[in-house]
Amino acid sequence: MANINVRIDNKIKEKAEAVFASLGITPTAAISLFYNQVIRTNSIPFKLKADIPNQKTLLALNEVKKMEKNPEKFKGYNSVESMMDDLRK
């Protein structure tokens, strides 16, 4: 029998263990189930995909691309202080 040591956020641990308890299984049993599914499927047993940026983030990314293509059309700053001074005007 092997031991596995894992560091995980306390809140995540508590929430997951509440689900395990509602299913009538221990955290050890849940991890064993996960490992067995990895072996059975020869993969992670759930879909993994990158987060998709929301509309606001997409707009900001597009704005940065425009700024990179045409930096002469956008005001630049040499320091945070000078930018903050300009914003306060």
C-alpha positions in Angstrom: 0.0 0.0 0.0 1.4 3.5 -0.9 0.9 6.9 0.7 0.3 10.0 -1.3 0.9 13.5 0.1 -1.0 16.3 -1.6 -1.2 20.0 -0.8 -4.5 21.5 -1.6 -6.5 24.6 -0.6 -8.4 24.0 2.7 -11.7 25.3 1.2 -11.4 22.9 -1.8 -10.7 20.0 0.5 -13.6 20.8 2.7 -16.1 21.1 -0.2 -14.8 18.0 -1.9 -15.0 16.0 1.3 -18.6 17.1 1.9 -19.4 15.7 -1.5 -17.6 12.4 -0.7 -19.5 12.2 2.5 -22.8 12.7 0.8 -21.8 9.8 -1.6 -20.8 7.7 1.4 -17.2 7.4 0.4 -13.9 8.4 2.0 -11.4 10.8 0.5 -9.1 7.7 0.1 -11.8 5.9 -1.8 -12.5 8.9 -4.0 -8.8 9.2 -4.9 -8.6 5.4 -5.6 -11.6 5.7 -7.9 -9.9 8.5 -9.8 -6.7 6.5 -10.2 -8.6 3.5 -11.3 -10.4 5.5 -14.0 -7.1 7.0 -15.2 -5.8 3.4 -15.6 -9.0 2.2 -17.2 -9.3 5.0 -19.7 -5.5 5.7 -20.1 -6.4 9.4 -19.7 -7.7 12.0 -17.3 -11.3 10.8 -16.8 -12.8 14.2 -17.5 -12.5 16.8 -20.2 -9.7 19.3 -19.8 -9.8 22.6 -21.6 -8.4 26.1 -21.2 -10.6 28.8 -19.8 -12.4 30.7 -22.5 -12.0 34.5 -22.0 -15.2 36.4 -21.4 -16.3 39.2 -23.7 -14.7 41.9 -21.6 -11.4 40.1 -21.6 -11.6 39.5 -25.4 -12.2 43.2 -26.0 -9.2 44.1 -23.8 -7.0 41.6 -25.7 -8.1 43.0 -29.0 -7.3 46.5 -27.8 -3.8 45.5 -26.8 -3.3 44.0 -30.3 -4.3 47.3 -31.9 -1.9 49.1 -29.6 0.9 46.8 -30.5 0.3 47.2 -34.2 0.0 51.0 -34.1 1.9 52.3 -31.0 2.2 55.8 -32.4 -1.6 56.2 -32.1 -1.6 55.6 -28.4 -0.1 57.6 -25.5 2.6 55.9 -23.5 4.1 56.6 -20.1 7.5 56.2 -18.6 6.3 55.6 -15.1 3.1 54.7 -13.2 3.3 58.2 -11.5 3.1 60.0 -14.8 0.2 57.9 -15.9 -1.6 58.5 -12.7 -1.0 62.2 -12.9 -2.5 62.2 -16.4 -5.5 60.2 -15.2 -6.1 62.7 -12.4 -6.4 65.6 -14.9 
